[in-house]
Amino acid sequence: MTLQTPTDAELWHRARDGDRTAFGTLFDRHSRAIYNYCFRRTADWSAAEDLTSVVFLETWRRRAHVRMEGDSMLPWLYGVATHVVHNHRRSLRRHRAALDRLPRPPDPSDGADDAAERLDAERRMRRVMATIRRLPRRDQEVLALCVWEGLGYAEAAEALGVAVGTVRSRLARARERLREQEPGRTSGHRKGEMSTTLPLEDTP
């Protein structure tokens, strides 16, 4: 008899009742996605590790007040991550003692060669962010969620707490502004990839 893998909703129901094992499974399932998102927003692997831990720490602390919508916990986690990244210096300072006791998110590096690649990725991401940060913060958030993280309009709307139409309009406006700033550039990445290029394509 094959055991079914528990859904996010089932795990979250148990986690809300204080089941740390269920919450740990959610961490294992989604921490890499949140880690990559935090890196794309900060261009700093070390900060991304700490911020990922803050996201899950805040989620655990607020578990009694969280109600899942849909089948995945990920859109809600992206919403927490968006808030944490926006306030990341204050968040890291406030949570420093707790961070030292938390597990680290999965680290994709496995040697000296990867260390060099990580440094190169940081440099490239900083160049991208120098352009992205010319946009209003709300437009940056929609770009990161819809393009780099591959969320649909409804999922991004859930993460940000806005209407689907608002996500569509912000994304279209952000891409148009990027095209004006970087004529002739295309993103050149596929949905779900770790991209350090500008998100100029028209489909999320």
C-alpha positions as CSV (number, residue, x, y, z in Angstrom):
1,M,0.0,0.0,0.0
2,T,1.4,3.4,-1.1
3,L,1.1,6.2,1.4
4,Q,-0.1,9.5,-0.1
5,T,2.1,12.5,0.3
6,P,0.2,15.0,2.6
7,T,-1.0,18.2,0.9
8,D,0.1,21.6,2.1
9,A,-3.4,22.1,3.5
10,E,-3.1,18.9,5.6
11,L,0.3,19.8,6.8
12,W,-0.7,23.4,7.6
13,H,-3.7,22.1,9.6
14,R,-1.4,20.0,11.7
15,A,1.2,22.8,12.0
16,R,-1.4,25.3,13.3
17,D,-2.0,22.8,16.1
18,G,1.7,22.9,17.0
19,D,3.0,20.0,15.0
20,R,6.6,21.0,14.3
21,T,7.3,17.9,12.2
22,A,4.5,19.0,9.8
23,F,5.9,22.5,9.7
24,G,9.3,21.1,9.0
25,T,7.9,19.2,6.0
26,L,6.5,22.5,4.7
27,F,9.9,24.1,5.2
28,D,11.6,21.3,3.3
29,R,9.0,21.6,0.5
30,H,9.1,25.4,0.0
31,S,12.3,26.8,1.5
32,R,14.3,26.6,-1.7
33,A,11.7,28.6,-3.7
34,I,11.7,31.3,-0.9
35,Y,15.5,31.3,-0.8
36,N,15.8,31.9,-4.5
37,Y,13.1,34.6,-4.3
38,C,15.0,36.4,-1.5
39,F,18.2,36.2,-3.4
40,R,16.6,37.7,-6.5
41,R,15.3,40.6,-4.4
42,T,18.6,41.2,-2.5
43,A,21.4,40.0,-4.8
44,D,23.0,38.5,-1.7
45,W,23.1,34.8,-1.0
46,S,23.9,35.2,2.7
47,A,21.1,37.7,3.3
48,A,18.8,35.4,1.4
49,E,19.6,32.5,3.8
50,D,18.8,34.7,6.8
51,L,15.7,36.2,5.3
52,T,14.3,32.7,4.4
53,S,14.7,31.7,8.0
54,V,12.9,34.9,9.1
55,V,10.0,34.1,6.7
56,F,9.4,30.7,8.2
57,L,10.0,32.0,11.8
58,E,7.3,34.6,11.2
59,T,5.0,32.0,9.6
60,W,5.4,29.7,12.6
61,R,4.8,32.6,15.1
62,R,1.6,33.7,13.2
63,R,0.3,30.3,12.4
64,A,-2.9,30.7,14.5
65,H,-4.0,33.6,12.4
66,V,-3.2,32.2,8.9
67,R,-5.9,30.7,6.7
68,M,-4.8,29.0,3.5
69,E,-6.5,29.9,0.3
70,G,-6.0,27.3,-2.5
71,D,-4.0,24.1,-2.5
72,S,-0.5,25.6,-1.9
73,M,1.1,27.4,1.0
74,L,3.6,29.0,-1.4
75,P,1.7,32.1,-2.4
76,W,1.2,33.0,1.2
77,L,4.9,32.4,1.9
78,Y,5.8,34.7,-1.0
79,G,3.6,37.4,0.6
80,V,5.5,37.0,3.9
81,A,8.8,37.0,2.0
82,T,7.9,40.2,0.2
83,H,7.2,42.0,3.5
84,V,10.4,40.6,5.1
85,V,12.6,41.6,2.2
86,H,11.1,45.1,2.2
87,N,12.1,45.4,5.9
88,H,15.0,43.1,5.8
89,R,17.5,45.0,7.9
90,R,15.1,45.5,10.7
91,S,13.8,42.0,10.4
92,L,17.3,40.4,10.6
93,R,18.2,42.6,13.6
94,R,15.0,41.8,15.5
95,H,15.2,38.0,14.8
96,R,19.0,37.5,15.1
97,A,18.8,35.3,18.3
98,A,16.1,33.1,16.9
99,L,17.8,32.8,13.5
100,D,20.9,31.2,15.2
101,R,18.6,28.3,16.3
102,L,16.8,27.7,13.0
103,P,17.8,25.2,10.2
104,R,19.3,26.8,7.2
105,P,17.6,26.6,3.8
106,P,19.0,24.2,1.3
107,D,22.3,25.5,-0.2
108,P,22.8,24.7,-3.9
109,S,26.6,25.0,-3.7
110,D,28.8,22.0,-3.3
111,G,32.4,23.2,-3.6
112,A,34.9,25.9,-4.5
113,D,33.7,26.1,-8.1
114,D,30.2,26.8,-6.9
115,A,31.5,29.5,-4.6
116,A,32.9,31.3,-7.6
117,E,29.6,30.8,-9.5
118,R,27.6,32.2,-6.5
119,L,29.8,35.4,-6.5
120,D,29.3,35.8,-10.2
121,A,25.6,35.4,-9.8
122,E,25.6,38.1,-7.1
123,R,27.4,40.5,-9.4
124,R,25.0,39.8,-12.2
125,M,22.0,40.1,-10.0
126,R,23.2,43.4,-8.6
127,R,23.4,44.8,-12.1
128,V,19.9,43.6,-12.8
129,M,18.6,45.1,-9.5
130,A,20.2,48.4,-10.3
131,T,17.7,48.7,-13.1
132,I,14.8,47.0,-11.4
133,R,15.0,49.3,-8.4
134,R,14.3,52.3,-10.6
135,L,10.7,51.0,-10.7
136,P,8.2,51.6,-7.9
137,R,8.4,49.0,-5.2
138,R,5.0,47.5,-6.0
139,D,6.0,47.0,-9.6
140,Q,9.2,45.3,-8.5
141,E,7.2,42.9,-6.4
142,V,4.9,41.9,-9.2
143,L,7.8,41.3,-11.6
144,A,9.6,39.1,-9.1
145,L,6.6,37.0,-8.3
146,C,5.1,36.6,-11.8
147,V,8.3,36.4,-13.9
148,W,11.1,35.1,-11.8
149,E,9.0,32.9,-9.5
150,G,6.5,31.9,-12.2
151,L,3.3,32.6,-10.2
152,G,0.1,33.1,-12.1
153,Y,-1.9,36.3,-11.7
154,A,-4.2,34.9,-9.1
155,E,-1.4,33.5,-7.0
156,A,0.5,36.8,-7.1
157,A,-2.6,38.6,-6.2
158,E,-3.0,36.3,-3.2
159,A,0.6,36.8,-2.2
160,L,0.3,40.6,-2.3
161,G,-3.2,41.0,-1.1
162,V,-4.4,42.8,-4.2
163,A,-6.9,42.2,-7.0
164,V,-5.9,40.1,-10.1
165,G,-6.5,43.2,-12.3
166,T,-4.0,45.1,-10.2
167,V,-1.4,42.5,-10.8
168,R,-2.0,42.6,-14.5
169,S,-1.7,46.4,-14.8
170,R,1.4,46.6,-12.5
171,L,3.1,43.9,-14.5
172,A,2.3,45.5,-17.9
173,R,3.5,48.9,-16.6
174,A,6.7,47.5,-15.1
175,R,7.6,45.7,-18.3
176,E,7.0,48.8,-20.4
177,R,9.2,50.9,-18.1
178,L,12.0,48.3,-18.3
179,R,11.8,48.3,-22.1
180,E,12.2,52.0,-22.1
181,Q,15.2,51.8,-19.9
182,E,16.8,48.8,-21.6
183,P,15.9,48.9,-25.3
184,G,16.8,45.8,-27.2
185,R,17.2,43.6,-24.1
186,T,15.2,40.4,-23.6
187,S,15.1,38.2,-20.5
188,G,16.3,35.0,-22.1
189,H,15.2,32.7,-19.3
190,R,12.5,30.1,-18.9
191,K,9.8,30.0,-16.2
192,G,11.2,28.5,-13.0
193,E,14.9,29.1,-13.8
194,M,17.3,30.9,-11.5
195,S,17.5,34.0,-13.7
196,T,19.7,37.0,-13.2
197,T,18.5,38.8,-16.3
198,L,15.9,41.4,-16.9
199,P,12.3,40.2,-17.1
200,L,11.0,41.8,-20.3
201,E,9.0,39.1,-21.9
202,D,5.2,39.4,-22.1
203,T,4.1,36.2,-20.5
204,P,4.4,35.3,-16.8
